[in-house]
Amino acid sequence: MPISINRNILRLLRVGSNSTLAITKPRHRFSAAAFVSARHMSDDSHKMDSTSFAKNLFRGQVEVEHVFPFPNVLSEEQTETLEALVDPVEKFFTEVNDATKNDEQCVIPDKIMNALGEMGAFGLQVPQEFNGLGLNNTQYARLVEIVGAHDLGIGIALGAHQSIGFKGILLFGTPEQKQKYLPTLATGEKIAAFCLTEPSSGSDAGSIRSKAVLSPDGKHYILNANKIWISNGGVADLFTVFAQVPVKDKNGIEQNQVTAFIVERAFTGVTSGPPEKKMGINCSNTAEVFFDDVKVPVENVISGPGAGFKVAMNILNNGRFGMAAALSGTMRAAIKQAIEHASQREQFGQKIHEYGMIQEKLARMAMLHYVTESMAYMVSANMDRGSKDFQIEAAISKVFGSEAAWNVVDEAIQICGGMGFMRSTGLERVLRDLRIFRIFEGTNDILRLFVALTGIQYAGASLKEVQTALRHPANNLGLLFEAGAKKITRIVGISQQSLAEHVHPELLTAASLTRIAAEDFGVSVESLLIRYGKNIIGEQFLLHRLGNAAIDIYAMIVVLSRATRALNENHPSAKYEERMCNVWCSEASDRVAAYLTSVRSSQQTGNFRRMAQISSELIKAGELVHGHPLGF
């Protein structure tokens, strides 16, 4: 190999000093925060052979294994089981449950709770040996979609119970823990809650102050904790509680580490406050829970002392797809109401659906639903196929779904006009209920940072691997040539990646836009790593836009995949889905380009700096700084 070629490769691959890639071990304000620290990822989150589409996106690569073809994981038997459940659940929510009454009375009646228990709604994914239905993630998604279409308050009660409340036992519990607790939890005889948030810690879970100390005889922990805003907090019989515990490391140094405990209300010292008065999800009980010198048996520790962050983050990551599924149900119901009104309401001599502004609203509402639903079932299917590396995709589905649902229901109210504002339509209740979804189980702001930083960590590790190889180029020519080839194609504008073989011919333009967006995204990530190094962690103006771009690109790929399946299989709605896919990808590509331009723009950097200064002045003044235009 001529030395000149080696030098050219080295020149193309220079990425800066070692500090540039220190992102793989972050140290920052949120280093203890649950949603942005590498410590809290699953064990597989940093493998360099990840097949996650979202992770590889941060390297500018289009990894198709988990996105093409659009997954269909249900066996014939599983499909039959699900079909047998759908009609009874739908009938229950349309004929038995009264969402408006539940909201007004701020409680789920006992007869409704008992009926849900009889249907198996409290143990959808609990194995049948423990009295559950034993459903997989895709089956679960379909049923919670029905709940989301009818009563989000009940949806929260059910989700707080099984999606997070006892999920730690399901995922990490010992055989003894599962045998002891799951049977009564699955039937709804006992209700569960998830206790993480405290007055001084929300998104920054590492700042929790709850303490648990091992008793002198080593048989139990003495737990003291004050947990706030706990869904099911006032009615739960069992709590998954997180507290700091002194743990010795391999060097014998003792440090506080978060540990997860199974705590029964029957234990002495467990009390709860009155139900909180909330904006929405009123029938779902939310309360403060107190643990005062509670003796928790050592056998009630989940996954061992010090494993609390791993437990908490896996619980939350594992459950987020269900939120997207539920909200796709919410959107479907709201869109149906909007369509009914638009097709009947006449103004200025025409039905309002004939006006362009209403047509645009309906079309955009449908596209937002299509994307959310596609995300939910792609993530659930990949989980069912055994993927362990879906954290970014699950977070994206939660962020996108919660914001899409808010937009859709808001526009449904707008289309319905004054009627939409009236309680009788039910839309105002749904809008109130929806607001919490952008806050709990990871605020959307923090999750955008999670998406950006998790992806950057993966990209940074890849660059670090190349950088290490540069120290001994003769021994790493294969790796260097691979990386060099990728960089050369970026420079000369020739792509080696193509989605043509995976998408239907009618979607080739949309596929090309997606590929270009992905490659531009990877270039931008690499540029930011070179520019900021480990300090990128503090650049939240940039990370926010990077997160937005990643969300849009993932949305593009999922609709490409789903529309391709519809076209290939000649679904009745194939041409309709093709139109939605093409519109979505066209507009999303423009948004991605704008986001990536902003992260590279010196003008935007100046604007970010000025906004930070404006915020600082507001905080200093304690109110708006600008005076009233009248001067008094």
Salt bridges, closest charged atoms under 4 A:
ASP43 OD2 - LYS310 NZ 3.64
ASP44 OD1 - LYS47 NZ 3.18
GLU65 OE2 - HIS66 NE2 3.98
GLU90 OE2 - HIS150 NE2 2.65
ASP103 OD2 - ARG432 NH2 2.95
GLU145 OE1 - ARG142 NH1 3.77
GLU145 OE2 - ARG332 NE 3.96
GLU198 OE2 - LYS227 NZ 2.79
ASP204 OD2 - ARG29 NH1 2.70
GLU264 OE2 - LYS180 NZ 3.72
GLU340 OE2 - LYS336 NZ 2.61
GLU360 OE2 - ARG364 NE 2.90
GLU373 OE2 - ARG332 NH2 2.90
GLU373 OE2 - HIS369 NE2 3.56
GLU373 OE1 - ARG562 NH2 2.82
ASP389 OD1 - LYS55 NZ 2.98
GLU403 OE1 - ARG448 NH2 2.86
GLU411 OE1 - LYS361 NZ 3.05
GLU428 OE2 - ARG423 NE 3.82
GLU428 OE1 - ARG432 NE 3.00
ASP433 OD2 - ARG429 NH1 4.00
GLU482 OE2 - LYS486 NZ 3.41
GLU519 OE1 - ARG515 NH1 3.43
ASP520 OD1 - ARG600 NH1 3.16
GLU526 OE2 - LYS487 NZ 2.64
GLU526 OE1 - ARG490 NH1 3.07
ASP552 OD2 - ARG591 NE 2.87
GLU569 OE1 - HIS571 NE2 2.81
GLU578 OE1 - LYS575 NZ 2.65
GLU587 OE1 - ARG364 NH1 2.59
